[in-house]
């Protein structure tokens, strides 16, 4: 059949109403669509996967696969892992496996173990395993730096009101807090005081920007739940939007592969890096999210896909 494995995996999780496939099915999927071969740059008998990374140089490319620790890997996640490995091998570069463990309320050691098994099942090779929590001290230093530079503020606006203000482009009453007041409230957040637990840290980007991801996004949340790796040391945790660009820069990531659905967040990612004063990380939006009509034209029978789903336990 004409559909390559990467496109099939992407398609299978974007059809409305269809359940995601666990990675344990990857072997069976391989019989249907052909196993991914990064050395050949192709999948099965499908079309070439040769797509250039912007600014990539042989021997100087470093990518990361950074799944959140809030569940199990599914086929959709595997696309990022396989493409990252493909480009790392193609450019004789490196791939880092990073666990984005920034939300202790949704994470567990069990998820880590299962994610490691799934990555092994996929055959993904990496040079190092890191955790975003490895960088918590540096992330807190960066957050305080941004407060001192008046690029972030502590906000105690109720969640629903904050959501509405962001939607309507209305600045928070806390946006004009003095730097001194923000630093005091930041310390309250760090200690997990009653006052601090009502606060969050927000970036001061642009509340009127048509791109809502730039409307003063959250940088830190208060959360007294112990972390599965480091216990109850912290009462605040960075958001993915804040931590990801910072850790990418520190780990020397040259290219951050993202799905097209996250295109609007690219501007946020770049702006946060700019405010942090860190080097730019190249973004690469994967355009290969095929439509149903496109999938059918390339040979996949919907009946076959439905039958495959029904046969799974």
N, C-alpha and C positions, 0 to 999 in steps of 0.2 A: 504494500500500500504506500501511497505517496507521502503521507504525513510523517514528519520526523518526530522523534521522541520528545524533544524539548517543547515543540509546539503542542503535541498531544497532552503533555502534562499540564501545560498552561491552560489549554482549552478545557480540560476535565474539571478544573476547579472554578471556572468562570461561568459555566452553564447554571442559570438560576434554578435552584431547587435540588441540585445534585449534591450528594454528600461528598466530602473530601476523601481521597484515597490515602490510607496509611502507607508509609514507605515500605512496609513489609511486602507490598504487592509489586515492588519494582521489578522483581525477577519475572513475574507473570506478564507485566506490561512489556518487558523486553521481548517476549515471544510475539507480541502483537505488533510492535512498531520498530523493533531493532534497537540494540543497545547503543548508548552514546559512546562515541570513540573520539576523544579530544585530539589524538595524534593525527587522525585523518581529517579532522575538521568537519566531519559529517556524522549524521545519525542514520544508521540503517541504509536504505536506498534512497533516502530523501535528498533534498537539495543541499547545496553547500552551506555551511554555517559560517563561512568566512565573513566576518564583520570586524572592521578595524576599530581599535580603541583610540580615541583622540589623544595625541601627544605621547603614545606608548613607544618605548624604546626597548629593544631586546636586552634582557638581563636587568632591567630597571623597573619592572612592573611589580607592584605588590597590591594584592586584593584581600578582601576579607569576606567571610561568610559569618553573619552575626545574627543568629536566630534568638528570639526572645525565649526566656525560660518560663513560659506560661502555658505550655501544652506539648503535644507531640508533633514531630515533623510530618507534614503531608506532602503530596505531590507538588503542590504549588510552591512550597518552600524549596523543594529539591531543584527547581529550575535555577534559582539564584546560586545554589551550591555548585551545580554542574557547569553553569556558564562561567562562574568565577574560576573553577578549576581549569576549564577549557582555555580561558585567556591567560591564566598563569602559566600553563604548559606551552601555549603557543608562543608567548613572549619570553619563555625561559625565566619566568619570575617566581613569585612566592604567593602562597595562599595562607592566610591566618584564619583559624577557627576561633571566633570570639563569642562568648556567651553574654548577651545583653541582660544582665541580672540587676535591673534597676527598680523592680517592683516586687518587694518581698511578699506582698499579699497574694501574689499569683504564682510564686516560684517554689520549687522543691528540689531536693537532691535527686529524687526519682526522675524528674524531667531531664536533669543533666545526664544521668545514666542512659536513659532511652534515646536522647538526642545523639549521644556518642555512638550508640549501637546503630542508629539510623544512618549517620554519616559514614560509618564503616560499611554498612550494607550498600550504600550508594557508590562506594569505592573512591570517595573523595580523599585526596592526600593533602595534608597541610604541614607547615613547618613549625607551627606553635599553636598552643591553646591558651587564650587569654580570657579574662573576665573584665567587664566594665567596672566591676567593684574593685579591681586592682588599682583603679585610678581615682577612687573616691576622694582621697586627700587632695590630689591635684585639682580635681573638679571643684571642690569647695573653695580652694584658693582662687581659682578662676572666677567663680561666682562672686566672691568678695571683691576681686579686682574690678569686675564690671559694675558692682554697686558703687565703689569708690569713684569710678569714672562716669557715674550717672547714666549707665547704659542698662541698668536693671533696677527694679524696685520691689519692695516687699508689699504684698497686697492681701488684705483680709476681706475683700468683697465676697459675699456668698456665691457659691458655685453657679446657681441658676442665673443670678443677676450678672455675673461675669460672662457667662455664655451669651446672654442677650446683648450685653454691651459690645462684645466682640462681633456679634452678628450685625449690629447696627452701626459699628464704627464709632462707638462712644468711649472716650477715655475714662479710665477709672479715677475715682477721687484720690486714690493713693499714688497716682502717677507722678504727682508733683511733690511727693514727700521729700524732705531734705535728705541729703546723703547721710547725715548724722542719725536721723530717725530710722532710715533704712538699715543702717548698720546695727542699731540697737535691736530692731525687730528681727534682723537676721540672727543675732545671737540668741534671741528668744526661740527662734525656730531650731537652732542647733541643740539647745538644751532640752527642747521638747516641753517647754512650759505650757500652761493652759492658754496663755496668749499666743505663744508661738505655734501651737497646733492648729490655730485658726487661720494661719497665714500660708502664703506660697510666695515664691520668687518668680517675677515675670521679666522678660526682656522688654526693653523700651525700643521697639522697632518703629512701626507706623500703623496707627489705628485706623487711618483712612485709606490704606492701600486696598485696591480691589482684590488682591490676593489675600484671603483671610488668614493664611498661615503666617503672615507677617504682622498680624494685629496683636502685638504684645503677647507672644506665646509663653506658656509655662516653662520655667527652667528648673525649679525645685518644688517638690511637694513635701508637706509634713506627713510623716507616717511612722507611728511608734511600733509597728510590727517588726519583730526581729528578722534579720536577714539569714537565709539558710546557710551562708558561708561564714559570715562574720558576727553573727549574733546580734545583740542589742546595742552595739556601739553607736549606731547612727539613728537619729530621729527624723532625718530628712534624706530624701533620695532625688537624684537628678532625673529629669525626664529623658526619654530617648532623643527627642529633638535637640536637647542641650548636650547630652553626653556623646552622641554619635559623631558629630563633626570634630569635637575635641579629641576623642580617642583615635579617630581616623588620622588626625594630624600627628599625634604623638607616636603612633605606631608606624608612621611612614607609609600609610596607604596612599597609593598613587591614583587609583581609580575606584570609585564607589558605584557599583552597578545597582540600578534601581529600576523597578517596573514603571511602565508609562503612567500607571495610575497615580504615581507619586510625583508627577512632573511639577505640579504646583508647589511642592515643598522644596524644590531645588533652590528657589530664590531665598527661602528661609535658611536652608543649610549654608548657602554661600554668605548670606548676611551675618549669620552667627559666627562663622569663621572670621569674617572681616572684623567684627566687633571684638573678637578675642585676640586679634592681631596674629593669627596663625596662618600658615601657608595654605594655598588653595589646593583642594583635592578635586581632581577631575571627576565630573559626573558623567554617567553614560546611561541614558534611558533606553531600555530594551523595547524596541518597537514591535516585537513579534508576539502580539496578542491577537491571534486570528479570530475573525468573526465566524459565526456558525456557517454562513454561506461559503466563506473561504475554506473552512474545514471540509465541507461536503465536496467542493470542487476539487480538493486535493485527495479525495479517495476514501475518507473515513465515513463508514456507514453508521448513522445514528443508531440504527437497530443493534449494531454490533456493540456500540458503547453501552447502550441500555442493558443488553444481555450480560455484558461483562460486570456491570454494577450489580445486577440482580443475583449473579452467581457468587458474590462475595458474602462472607458470613457477617 
